[in-house]
Amino acid sequence: MVTLIRYYMMKAKAIKYKLMVWQFIDRLFDELVKHPEEIEKKIIGYIADAVTEKDKESQTFSG
């Protein structure tokens, strides 16, 4: 009987953590939807950094 209660408590805790993660993801997406311009700027910045880094790598190997 004690192991059944422990099993229930472990499952309840696991479900609680999964719900916390999904709640965090949901809040994150809500913020992304509210401010798409900021996200667009960040994504473009990441792409620009990746392209310039790739160009620097190709220049060091060729030269």
N, C-alpha and C positions, 0 to 999 in steps of 0.2 A: 504494500500500500504506500509506503514511503517513496519507493522508486517511481510509482505512478504520479505522485504529487511533484516529485523532482522533475520528471519528464514534462509535466504540464507547465511547470515554472520555466524550464529551459525553453520550451516552445513559445511561451508567452513573451519571454524576453527577446527571442529571435524575431518574432513578429513585430515587437515594439521597435527594434532597431531598424528593420526593413521599412516600417512606416515612417520613421524619422528620416531615413535616407530619401524616400520618395517625396516626403513633404519638403525637404531641402531642395530637391530637384524641381519640384513644382514651383516653389518660390523663386528659384533662379530663373526659370522660364518666364514666369510672370514679369520679372524685372526686365528680361530681354525683350519681351513684347512691348512693355511700356516705353522703352528707350532704344529703338532700333538704330538710331543714328550713331550712338556711342559704340554699339557693337559693330556696326559697319566700319567705323574708323579703326577699331581695334583689329578687325580681320584684315583690312587693307594694310595696316601697319605690319602685321605679322607676315603677310605675303610679300610686302616690299622688303622686309628684313631678310626673308628667306631668299629672295631673288638676288639681292645685293651680296649676301653671303655666298651664294652659289657662284656669282660672277667673280668674287675675290678668290674662291678656291680654284676656279678654272684658270685665272690669271697666274696664280702661283705655280700651278702644274705646267703650264705652257711656257712660262718665262723663266 
